[in-house]
Amino acid sequence: MTAAKFVVNEVKGYHGFVKFLILLVVIAALASMVRFVFGLGATTNMNDTYPWGLWISFDVVTAVPLAAGAFTLGAIVHCFHIKKLEPLVRPAIVTGFLGYSLVCVGLLLDLGQPQRGWHVMRYWNLHSPMFEVSMCVMAYTTVLFLEFLSPVAERFGWNLSLRVLRWLEMPLVILAAAISTLHQSSLGTFFLIAVDKLHSLWYNPLLPLLFWVSAICSGMCIIIIEATSCHKWMGQPNEGVLLRTLAKILPWTLGLYIALRAYSLLALSVGPFFDRPVLTLLFVVELVIGFILPFFMFTQKSVREDDRRRVIAASLVVFGLVLNRFNVSMFGMMNPDQIYYPSIVESLVTIGIIAGHILFFVLIAKYFPIFEHHPETVDYTIPGRIRKSDNGAEPVSEQS
């Protein structure tokens, strides 16, 4: 069987939802080609007033903290020695690696001169937060790639490479935590220069710290949503016992974030605060529904131990994080007399990036052992692996 026929047969066997995701990715790829052919001015609604649009607000400023589960869980498991959470690490690493890889795609599309993107590595501007974020994103994506190589090495039986990667595991975890702390906070540093543009409800000197703490909160919530979804839709084991541990940590991190927000608003920010009703509404929705409500939910044992309620609370935190990043990077700086709306090309690309993240995670989970602590649930087509059967896990010989 040729490789092309094998791929076609595999795709035919995919679930209808996976095929729909493939369609969205193809449409996004075509929209990206239109952007490169006609340029930013003709295909986006960005201008001199709004040089940063949807691609920066979501694909970068929002996607980076949503991919923070990898460094958060890695630090919890390896640095704080909560080893029982280790089954969640590999899926979190895959999510982080895909998230940062797609962030790079979004950045490439947003650059006016993408062919000069490599200049950041040659012409260093040590005083620019953009330089720090660029270098850290590249470094952290590399670290995530190296961590992702472990299931790849297991998949293809590269034993020597696997031993080297296992030896590098702890240094990579420490490096990941350090790099992520730098660039998660530096995303907030971007907006410290917007003194006269960003509204007082969000502008304050603690933006870097707030960005970092909120990324930790959203990272753990993404893991809760991801693990629950894998159990429900992909037939993976129910990790409810492990997720309860994360749910016990979340009230502390959410409480810290809420306290920092209150302190920064009351003691460090300079008004006026409630002069624009729309922004006031966005602020209240973000803080109350996105952080305060799930904080109280996670303090309840009945919520932490119930899969459905736990996912709802985690989803509210993710919603609050997304709205916060849009409030800071877009809505809070928007001129009410000149509103920015993303174009169809911008929207299709962003939808495709979201679809691509889900699609690639599903495909990686299908063909690579990212659920390493539950090998009986893995279904591979390559000989020599473990295949799920009705009677349990049975090794598949080279001849089968």
N, C-alpha and C positions, 0 to 999 in steps of 0.2 A: 504494500500500500504506500503510495506516495505521500509526502508530507502535506501537500495541498489537500488531497482527498481525506487524510486523517483530520485535518483542521475543519474541513467542511462537515464531516460526520460528527465531530465533537460539537460544533456550533448548533447543528440540527437537534442534538440531544439536550441543549440547554433549556432551562425554564423560560417561559414567555417573558417574564420580567427582565431576565438577563439579556434577552434579545432586544428588548426595548431600551435598556441601558446602552447596548452597543450602538443602536440607532442614534441616540442622543449624542454619543461621543463622536460618531461620524459627522453629524450635523455641525457639532462644535468645531471639528477639524476643518470643515468646509468654510465655516464663518471665519476661522483664523486665517485661512488662505486669502479670503476677501480682505481682511485687515491688512495683511502684508502686501497685497497687490495695490490697494487704493490708499493705504496710509491711515493714520489715526484720525485726521481731520474729517475725512469723508465717511468713515465707518463708525465713529463714536460721537457722543455729544459732549465730550470734554473740550474745554477751551481755556483761555488765559485765566478766567475767573475760577474755573474748576478743573485744574490740571490733573487732579486725582479723582477718578470716578469709581464705578462699581468694581473694576478689576483690582484696584488697590484696597478699597474699603472691605470687600469680601475676600477676594482671592489671596490677599496678603495679610492685612491688618486683622481680619477675622479668622482666616484659615490657620494661621500660625498658632494662636492659642488653642484652637480646637484640636490641634495635633500634639498638644502638650502632654497627653496621657503617657507617652513613651518615657519621657524623662521623669515625670512624676512617679509613675509606678516603679521604674527602675530604681529610683532613689529610695522609695519605700521598702522595696524587697531587699535590695543589696546593701544599702547604707544603714537602714534601720532594722534590718534582719527580720522582717516580717515575711518569712519564707513561704508561708501558706498561700500567699497571693501570687506565687511564681507562675501558676498556670495561666494567669492573665497577661504575663509580660510579653510573650511573643505576638499575640494579636495586637497588643498596644504598639509594639515596635513596627509592625506592618502598617498600622494606621498612621503612625507618625511619619514613616518613610514615604508613604503615598502622599500624605498631606504636604510634606515639605517639597517633594518632587513636583507636585502640581502647583505649589506656590511659585516655584521657579518657572513653570510654564506661564503662569499669570504675569510674572514680572517680565518675561521675555516679550509677551504680547503688549505690555503697557509701555515699554521703552520706545521712545521716538526713534532711536538709532540702535536697534538690538544688536547689530553687527559689532557695536563698540562695547558691548556689555563686559567683555573681558578686560577692559581698561581699568576696572576697579581693582584688579589684581596687580596692575603695573603702576598706576598712578595713585599712590596712597594719599588720602586726605584724613589724617589722624584726628582732626578736630570735628569730623562730620559723623553724626549718629547713623547716617545712611551707610557710611563706609563700615562702621562696626556691625550693623545688622547684616550687610551684604556678606562680609567675611564669616560671621557666625552662622548664617543660614547655609552657606556653602560648606563650612566645616561640620555643622551638625547633620546636614544631609549625608555627608560622607560617613560620619559615625553611625548613623542609622542604617546606611547601606552595609557597612561592615557587620553590624548586629544582625541584619536581615540575612546575611550570607550563611549563618548557622543552619537554618532549615534548608537552604539550598544545598549546602554540603551534605546534609543528611539525606536529602532527596536523591542525590546522584552518587552517594557513597564515597565522597571525597574525605576519607578518614584523616589524612594528614592535615588538610586545611581545617577540618573540624576541630582537631586538637589545638591548633594555633588559635582559632577563634575562641575556644573555651578558655585558653590561657589569657587572652586579651579581654575577656568579659568584664572583669572588675574595672580595669583602667578605662574601658569604653563607657561604662556606666558613670564613673566619676567625671569623665570628660564631657559626657552628654549633659549632666546636671549643671556643670559650670557654664558651658556654652549656652544652654537654654536660658539660664538665669540672666546672662548678659543680653541676649537679643530679645527675650520676652520683655524685659524692662526697657530696653532701648526703643522698642516700638512706641512706648509712651513718651520717651524723650523727644521723638519726632515733633510732638505737638506742643512742647514747651516753648518753641519759637513762635507759635501762633498766638501771641499775647493779645493782639487786637482783633483776632479772627474767631477763635474758639470761645463759645459762650461760657459765662462764669459758672454755670451749673456743672461743667466738666473740667474747666481749666483750673489746675492747681499744681503746686510743686511736687506733689506725691504721685503724679501720673505714672512714672516708671514703676514705683512700688505697687500701685494699684493694678497695673497691667500684669505684673508678675504674679501677684496673689490670685487675681481672677483667672489667669491661665491655669494655675494649679487646680482651682475649683472646677473649671470646665473640663480639664483633662481627665479628672476622676469621673466626672459625670458622663463623658463620652465613653469611657470604659464600661460603665454600668449599662448604658444604652447598647453598646456594641455586643457585650457578652450576652445580654438578654435577647437581643435580636438573633445572634448566632444559635442560641438554644431554640428559639421559636421557629426560625425560618430555615436553618441549616442543619438541624438535627444534632447539634453539639450538646454535651452534658450541661445540666443546669448548674451554674456557678453561684447560685443564690447565697450559699454560706460564705463564699469569699466576698461577694458584693456587699454583704452586710457589714463586713469590716470596713470597706471603703465608705459606706453610708455612715458609719460611726465617726469617721474622720472628718467628713464634710461639714458638720455643724461647727467645728472649730475653725476650719479655713473660711467658711462663709461668714462666721461671726467676726473673724479678724478683718475680712474685706469690708463688711458693713461698718464696723467701728472706724476703719481708716477712711471710708467715704464720708461718714458723719463728721469726723475730726477735720478732714480736709475742707469740707463745705463750710463748717461753722467757724473754724479758726484760721484757715489759710486762704480761702477764696475771697475775692472782692466782688460785690454785686455790681449791677442789679441782677437778681436771680430769676424773678418770676415776671419779667416784662413781656415775654412772648408766650402766649397760651399754648401753642403747639409744642414748643420745646419743654414747657412745664409738664405737659401731659406725657411726652416721651420720657422725661426724667422720672416721673412717678411710676409709669408702667415698668420701666427698666429696673428701678430699685426695689419696688414693692413686689411686683410679680416675678421678676427675674432673680431676686436674691433674698429678700426678707421672707416671702412666703415659703420658698423651698428650705430656708434655714429652719423655720418652725416645723416644717414637714419632716425633715431629717432628724429632728430631736425626738420625734415620736417613734417608739419601738414598732408600732403597728405598721408604719410606713417603711421602716428599714427592712422589715422581714417579709413584706409583701412585694412580689415581683412587679406587679402592675403599678402600685403606688410609688414604688422606688423609681421606676422608669419615668413616671410623670414628674416627680420632683427633680430628677436629673435633667429632664427635658426643659423644665422651667429655667434651670440654671444656664443651660446652653442658649435658650432664647434670650435670657438677660445678658449673657456675654455678647451674643451677636448684635443685639440692639445697642449695647454700650459702645461697641466698636464703631457701629454706624453713627451713633450720636456724636462720638468724638471726631471721627474722620470725615463725616459728611454733613449730617443734619445740624450739628452744633456750629458749623462754619458756613452754613448756607445762607445766602442773601435772599430774604423773602421776596425781593423784587425781581430776582433772576434765579428761578428754580432749575436745578439740574435733574434730568431724567435720563437713565441709561438707554442707549439705542438698542435696536433689535440684535445687532451683532454682539454688543457687549453682553446682553442678556443670554443669547444662545451659547456664547463661550462659557459664561459662568455656570449655566445649567449643565453644560457638557462636562465641566471640571468636576462638579458635584457627582454627576452620573459616573464619570470615570473613576472617581475615588471608590464608590460603592462597587462598581464592576470589577476593578482590579483586585479589591479585597476578596470578593467572592471567588474569583479565579485563582488567586494565590491560596486561599483556604482550600480550594478543591484539589490543587495539584501539589501543595507543599505542606509539610508537617508543622504547621504553626500552632496546632493544638497538641503540643508535644506530650503533655502529661496524660493524654487520653488517646493512645494510639489505636485502641479498638474502634474508634469512630472514624478513622481516616480511610478514605476510599481512593486508592491510587490505581492507575492503569499500567504503571511500569513494573515489570517482574522483580520479584525479590522484596517487595514492600508488604505491608500488612493490609489486608482487605477485609472490610466488614462483611460478616455473613450472619445468617440467622442464628447460628449456634455460637457466635462469638468471633474473636479475631483469629484468623488462620493465616499462616504464611503462604504466600503465593510463590510457587517455584518458577524457575526460568522457563520451564516448558509449558506452564499453564496459560 
